[in-house]
Amino acid sequence: MSEQDNELKELANQMVTSQNNLNTSLKKFYRVFSVGAIIKTALLLIALVTVISTSLGDFLKPELPARHIGVIRIQGPIQEGSPTGSGMVLSQALYNAVNNSDTKAILILADSPGGSPVQSESFYETIMDYRRSAPLNPEDEAWLNQKIGKSLFKKVSDLQTKESKCETNCEQYRKPIIVSIGDTCASACIYMASAADKVIAHGTSIVGSIGVRMDTWGFNHLLETIQVERRTLSAGKFKTLIDPYQPMNPEAKEFIEDKMIEPLYQQFVTAVKQARGGKLASDPSIFEGLVWTGPEAMEKGLVDEIATTFQVYDALRHNYHLDTFREYNRQKFSWSSMFEASLEHVVQAVLKDVATSNSSPKPSY
């Protein structure tokens, strides 16, 4: 065999080998591509089914009984943007509940350590405005003045067949607002809760903490220790009055206490006194930032009665002859909320926290 024939044979073998390698690579690619396509298609179908089921949810779920007790939750920090702590959200929930003719009473479930003075003032004023709008039904008022009845586990099978109170001429009366305190109702929470017609707490609830605080840090000595200098250019004598990297200015401290902390405190005290009225005990310690358990809070006049949340539910159930409770500030499902934990939102949240950490501290209840 000539040398030229050998070269042609070797070239042919290389072409066969290359073709085999190409076929193998194509098979792997198609296999991966097909698996990926199947996964993507499955995810797309799941998403499509979820969207359709969510959109048709209102049509598919059975219609609930119309007459109900409206429930509003105060939970977690009182702050803007929270579905259970924003004054605007809570006020809108109350507005929707009291303007629904099928709502017979309002139950506020309160469990919060406190928070924003603005948000608590907002919901407090909404409740007080509603209380001033009309008198209570005499039957409701008489019921509120009684202790929660021990009606637990009584027969309730005929609740829906009985007529509820005030079925006619209800427009001249408003609906009662009852607060049931869970683990804690402190500071901004008790600010809002005090506006209700009746405040009920567990025996082990923590209630009180009427006062104002503003937290900041002092890093000036740390900077001196590590020999780092912070340079701030400003106009206005007190523009940097609470800069944590500068020594506390006594004049600025006095200004903050006199013009911010004290007015907010006096507004807090006045609001609770106006809402609770003669129920409050003549005891200065009520407004000194202290906290109490349920029975002690009742002695101070911050709470009207000791009962569990379940007992409150049961008493409302029997008094109004119904067994339906509807939440008015429940956070609804949305696709946007589902994806808020994406990397982009996480980064934005971190950047916001960093920016907030360098901003001026805010007073809180």
C-alpha positions as CSV (number, residue, x, y, z in Angstrom):
1,M,0.0,0.0,0.0
2,S,1.4,3.4,-1.0
3,E,2.1,6.2,1.4
4,Q,-0.7,8.2,-0.2
5,D,-3.2,5.4,0.5
6,N,-2.1,5.3,4.1
7,E,-2.7,9.0,4.5
8,L,-6.1,8.7,2.9
9,K,-7.0,5.8,5.3
10,E,-5.8,7.8,8.3
11,L,-7.8,10.8,7.2
12,A,-10.9,8.7,6.8
13,N,-10.5,7.2,10.3
14,Q,-10.2,10.7,11.7
15,M,-13.4,11.8,9.9
16,V,-15.2,8.8,11.3
17,T,-13.9,9.5,14.8
18,S,-14.9,13.2,14.5
19,Q,-18.4,12.2,13.3
20,N,-18.8,9.8,16.3
21,N,-17.7,12.5,18.7
22,L,-20.1,14.9,17.1
23,N,-23.0,12.4,17.4
24,T,-22.2,11.8,21.0
25,S,-22.1,15.5,21.8
26,L,-25.4,16.1,19.9
27,K,-27.0,13.3,21.9
28,K,-25.9,14.8,25.2
29,F,-27.1,18.2,24.1
30,Y,-30.5,16.9,23.0
31,R,-30.8,15.0,26.2
32,V,-30.0,18.0,28.4
33,F,-32.1,20.3,26.2
34,S,-35.1,17.9,26.3
35,V,-34.9,17.6,30.1
36,G,-34.6,21.3,30.5
37,A,-37.6,21.8,28.1
38,I,-39.6,19.4,30.1
39,I,-38.8,21.1,33.4
40,K,-39.6,24.5,31.9
41,T,-42.8,23.3,30.4
42,A,-43.9,21.7,33.7
43,L,-43.1,24.9,35.6
44,L,-45.0,26.9,33.1
45,L,-48.0,24.6,33.4
46,I,-47.9,24.8,37.2
47,A,-47.8,28.6,37.0
48,L,-50.6,28.7,34.5
49,V,-52.8,26.4,36.7
50,T,-52.0,28.5,39.8
51,V,-52.9,31.7,38.0
52,I,-56.2,30.3,36.7
53,S,-57.1,28.8,40.1
54,T,-56.3,32.0,41.9
55,S,-58.3,34.1,39.4
56,L,-61.3,31.8,39.7
57,G,-61.0,31.4,43.5
58,D,-63.8,33.8,44.2
59,F,-66.1,31.8,41.9
60,L,-65.0,28.3,43.2
61,K,-65.1,28.8,46.9
62,P,-68.5,28.5,48.7
63,E,-70.3,31.7,49.7
64,L,-70.0,32.3,53.4
65,P,-72.9,33.3,55.7
66,A,-73.4,37.1,55.4
67,R,-73.8,38.1,59.1
68,H,-70.5,38.1,60.9
69,I,-68.2,39.6,63.4
70,G,-65.5,41.8,61.8
71,V,-62.0,41.0,62.9
72,I,-59.0,43.3,62.7
73,R,-55.5,42.2,63.7
74,I,-52.9,44.5,65.3
75,Q,-49.8,42.3,65.2
76,G,-46.1,42.9,65.4
77,P,-44.4,46.4,65.2
78,I,-46.7,49.3,64.6
79,Q,-45.2,50.8,61.4
80,E,-46.0,52.0,58.0
81,G,-46.3,49.3,55.3
82,S,-47.4,46.5,57.7
83,P,-50.8,44.9,57.0
84,T,-51.3,44.5,60.7
85,G,-49.5,47.6,62.0
86,S,-50.0,50.5,59.5
87,G,-52.5,53.1,60.7
88,M,-53.8,53.6,57.2
89,V,-54.4,49.9,56.6
90,L,-56.0,49.4,60.0
91,S,-58.2,52.5,59.5
92,Q,-59.3,51.3,56.1
93,A,-60.1,47.9,57.6
94,L,-62.3,49.4,60.3
95,Y,-64.0,51.7,57.7
96,N,-64.8,48.7,55.5
97,A,-66.1,46.7,58.5
98,V,-68.3,49.3,60.0
99,N,-69.8,50.2,56.6
100,N,-70.8,46.6,56.0
101,S,-74.4,46.2,57.1
102,D,-73.7,42.5,57.7
103,T,-71.0,43.3,60.3
104,K,-72.6,43.1,63.8
105,A,-69.5,44.0,66.0
106,I,-65.8,44.6,65.6
107,L,-63.2,42.5,67.4
108,I,-59.6,43.8,67.4
109,L,-57.0,41.2,68.2
110,A,-54.0,43.1,69.7
111,D,-50.6,41.6,70.1
112,S,-47.8,44.2,69.6
113,P,-44.8,45.7,71.4
114,G,-45.5,49.2,70.1
115,G,-43.9,51.3,67.4
116,S,-44.7,54.5,65.4
117,P,-46.5,57.4,67.1
118,V,-47.9,58.5,63.8
119,Q,-49.4,55.1,62.9
120,S,-50.9,54.6,66.4
121,E,-52.4,58.1,66.4
122,S,-53.9,57.4,63.0
123,F,-55.8,54.3,64.0
124,Y,-56.7,55.7,67.4
125,E,-58.3,58.8,65.8
126,T,-60.2,56.6,63.4
127,I,-61.7,54.6,66.2
128,M,-62.5,57.7,68.2
129,D,-64.2,59.4,65.2
130,Y,-66.4,56.3,64.8
131,R,-67.3,56.2,68.5
132,R,-68.3,59.9,68.3
133,S,-70.4,59.3,65.1
134,A,-73.4,57.6,66.8
135,P,-74.4,56.0,70.1
136,L,-74.4,52.3,70.8
137,N,-77.5,50.1,70.6
138,P,-78.8,50.0,74.2
139,E,-78.6,46.2,74.1
140,D,-75.0,46.3,73.0
141,E,-74.1,48.8,75.7
142,A,-75.8,46.7,78.4
143,W,-73.9,43.6,77.1
144,L,-70.5,45.5,77.1
145,N,-71.1,46.5,80.7
146,Q,-71.5,42.9,81.8
147,K,-68.7,40.4,82.3
148,I,-68.0,37.9,79.6
149,G,-70.5,35.1,80.1
150,K,-69.1,31.7,80.7
151,S,-71.0,30.2,77.7
152,L,-68.2,27.9,76.6
153,F,-69.4,24.7,75.0
154,K,-73.0,25.5,75.2
155,K,-75.2,24.2,72.4
156,V,-74.7,26.5,69.4
157,S,-76.3,24.4,66.6
158,D,-79.2,26.9,66.3
159,L,-77.2,30.1,66.2
160,Q,-77.8,30.7,62.5
161,T,-81.6,30.3,62.9
162,K,-82.0,32.9,65.6
163,E,-82.5,36.6,64.8
164,S,-79.5,38.7,65.7
165,K,-79.8,41.9,67.5
166,C,-80.7,45.2,65.8
167,E,-82.0,43.8,62.6
168,T,-84.0,46.9,61.9
169,N,-83.3,50.7,62.3
170,C,-79.7,50.0,62.9
171,E,-78.5,53.1,61.1
172,Q,-79.0,55.3,64.2
173,Y,-76.5,53.1,66.1
174,R,-72.9,52.2,65.7
175,K,-71.3,48.9,66.2
176,P,-69.4,48.0,69.4
177,I,-65.6,47.7,69.2
178,I,-63.9,45.1,71.5
179,V,-60.2,44.6,71.9
180,S,-58.8,41.2,73.0
181,I,-55.1,41.5,74.0
182,G,-52.9,38.5,73.3
183,D,-49.3,38.2,74.7
184,T,-48.5,41.9,74.7
185,C,-50.1,45.2,74.1
186,A,-47.5,47.8,75.0
187,S,-46.9,51.5,74.2
188,A,-48.3,52.3,70.7
189,C,-50.6,49.2,70.9
190,I,-52.3,50.3,74.2
191,Y,-52.5,53.8,72.6
192,M,-54.8,52.3,69.9
193,A,-56.5,49.7,72.1
194,S,-57.6,52.3,74.6
195,A,-60.0,53.8,72.0
196,A,-62.2,50.7,72.0
197,D,-65.4,50.3,73.8
198,K,-64.1,47.4,75.8
199,V,-60.5,46.1,76.4
200,I,-60.1,42.5,77.5
201,A,-56.8,40.8,78.3
202,H,-55.6,37.4,79.3
203,G,-54.4,37.0,82.9
204,T,-50.9,36.6,81.6
205,S,-50.9,39.4,79.0
206,I,-48.3,42.2,79.4
207,V,-49.9,45.6,79.1
208,G,-48.7,49.2,79.5
209,S,-45.4,50.9,78.7
210,I,-47.0,54.3,78.2
211,G,-44.1,56.6,77.3
212,V,-41.8,57.8,74.6
213,R,-38.2,56.8,73.7
214,M,-35.6,57.7,71.1
215,D,-32.5,55.6,70.6
216,T,-29.2,56.6,69.2
217,W,-25.5,55.7,69.5
218,G,-22.4,57.6,70.5
219,F,-19.3,56.6,68.4
220,N,-17.2,59.7,69.0
221,H,-14.9,57.9,71.6
222,L,-14.5,55.0,69.3
223,L,-13.4,57.2,66.5
224,E,-10.8,58.8,68.8
225,T,-9.5,55.4,69.8
226,I,-9.0,54.2,66.2
227,Q,-7.9,57.7,65.1
228,V,-10.5,58.2,62.5
229,E,-12.0,61.6,61.8
230,R,-15.5,62.1,60.5
231,R,-15.9,65.2,58.4
232,T,-19.4,66.7,58.0
233,L,-20.3,69.9,56.2
234,S,-23.5,71.4,57.3
235,A,-25.5,74.7,57.5
236,G,-27.7,75.4,60.5
237,K,-26.6,75.4,64.1
238,F,-28.4,72.1,65.0
239,K,-28.4,70.3,61.6
240,T,-26.2,67.6,63.1
241,L,-27.6,67.8,66.6
242,I,-27.9,63.9,66.9
243,D,-25.0,62.9,64.8
244,P,-23.8,59.7,66.5
245,Y,-20.1,60.4,65.5
246,Q,-20.1,63.7,67.5
247,P,-20.3,64.4,71.2
248,M,-23.8,64.9,72.5
249,N,-24.6,68.6,72.5
250,P,-26.4,69.5,75.8
251,E,-28.3,72.3,74.2
252,A,-29.5,69.9,71.4
253,K,-30.4,67.2,73.9
254,E,-32.6,69.7,75.8
255,F,-34.3,70.8,72.6
256,I,-35.1,67.2,71.6
257,E,-36.5,66.4,75.1
258,D,-38.6,69.6,75.3
259,K,-39.8,69.9,71.7
260,M,-40.1,66.3,70.6
261,I,-40.1,63.7,73.5
262,E,-42.3,65.6,76.0
263,P,-45.0,66.8,73.5
264,L,-45.3,63.2,72.1
265,Y,-45.5,61.9,75.7
266,Q,-48.2,64.4,76.7
267,Q,-50.2,63.6,73.6
268,F,-50.0,59.9,74.5
269,V,-51.2,60.5,78.0
270,T,-54.0,62.8,76.9
271,A,-55.2,60.3,74.4
272,V,-55.4,57.4,76.8
273,K,-57.2,59.6,79.4
274,Q,-59.7,60.8,76.9
275,A,-60.4,57.3,75.6
276,R,-60.6,55.5,79.0
277,G,-62.1,58.4,80.9
278,G,-63.3,57.6,84.4
279,K,-62.1,53.9,84.1
280,L,-58.5,54.9,84.8
281,A,-57.3,54.7,88.4
282,S,-55.8,57.8,90.0
283,D,-52.3,56.5,89.8
284,P,-49.3,58.4,88.3
285,S,-47.5,55.1,87.7
286,I,-49.8,54.4,84.8
287,F,-47.9,56.9,82.7
288,E,-44.4,56.1,83.8
289,G,-43.5,53.5,81.2
290,L,-44.3,50.5,83.5
291,V,-45.9,47.3,82.4
292,W,-48.3,45.0,84.2
293,T,-50.0,41.6,83.8
294,G,-53.7,41.5,82.9
295,P,-55.1,41.7,86.4
296,E,-52.8,44.5,87.4
297,A,-53.6,46.4,84.2
298,M,-57.3,46.0,85.1
299,E,-56.7,47.5,88.5
300,K,-55.0,50.5,86.8
301,G,-58.0,50.9,84.5
302,L,-56.2,50.1,81.2
303,V,-58.2,46.8,80.9
304,D,-61.9,46.2,81.6
305,E,-61.9,42.4,82.0
306,I,-59.8,39.3,82.1
307,A,-60.8,36.6,79.6
308,T,-59.1,34.5,77.0
309,T,-59.4,35.3,73.3
310,F,-61.4,32.1,72.8
311,Q,-63.8,33.2,75.5
312,V,-64.3,36.5,73.8
313,Y,-65.0,34.7,70.5
314,D,-67.5,32.5,72.3
315,A,-69.2,35.4,74.0
316,L,-69.6,37.3,70.7
317,R,-70.8,34.1,69.0
318,H,-73.6,33.6,71.6
319,N,-74.5,37.3,72.0
320,Y,-75.0,37.9,68.3
321,H,-76.3,34.4,67.5
322,L,-73.8,33.8,64.7
323,D,-70.7,31.7,64.1
324,T,-68.9,33.6,61.4
325,F,-65.8,35.8,61.9
326,R,-64.4,37.7,59.0
327,E,-60.9,39.3,59.0
328,Y,-60.7,42.7,57.3
329,N,-56.9,43.2,57.1
330,R,-55.8,39.7,56.2
331,Q,-52.9,39.9,53.7
332,K,-54.1,38.5,50.4
333,F,-51.9,36.3,48.1
334,S,-50.3,38.0,45.1
335,W,-47.7,37.0,42.6
336,S,-45.7,40.2,43.4
337,S,-45.4,39.2,47.1
338,M,-44.3,35.7,46.1
339,F,-41.3,37.1,44.3
340,E,-40.4,39.8,46.7
341,A,-37.7,37.6,48.1
342,S,-35.7,37.7,44.9
343,L,-32.1,38.8,44.8
344,E,-33.0,42.3,43.6
345,H,-35.4,42.9,46.5
346,V,-32.9,41.5,49.0
347,V,-30.2,43.9,47.7
348,Q,-32.6,46.8,47.9
349,A,-33.6,45.9,51.4
350,V,-30.0,45.7,52.5
351,L,-29.3,49.1,50.9
352,K,-32.3,50.6,52.6
353,D,-31.2,49.3,56.0
354,V,-27.7,50.8,55.4
355,A,-29.2,54.1,54.5
356,T,-31.6,54.0,57.4
357,S,-28.8,53.2,59.9
358,N,-27.2,56.5,58.9
359,S,-30.4,58.6,59.1
360,S,-31.7,60.5,62.1
361,P,-33.3,58.3,64.9
362,K,-37.0,58.5,65.3
363,P,-39.1,58.6,68.5
364,S,-41.3,55.6,69.2
365,Y,-44.1,54.6,71.5
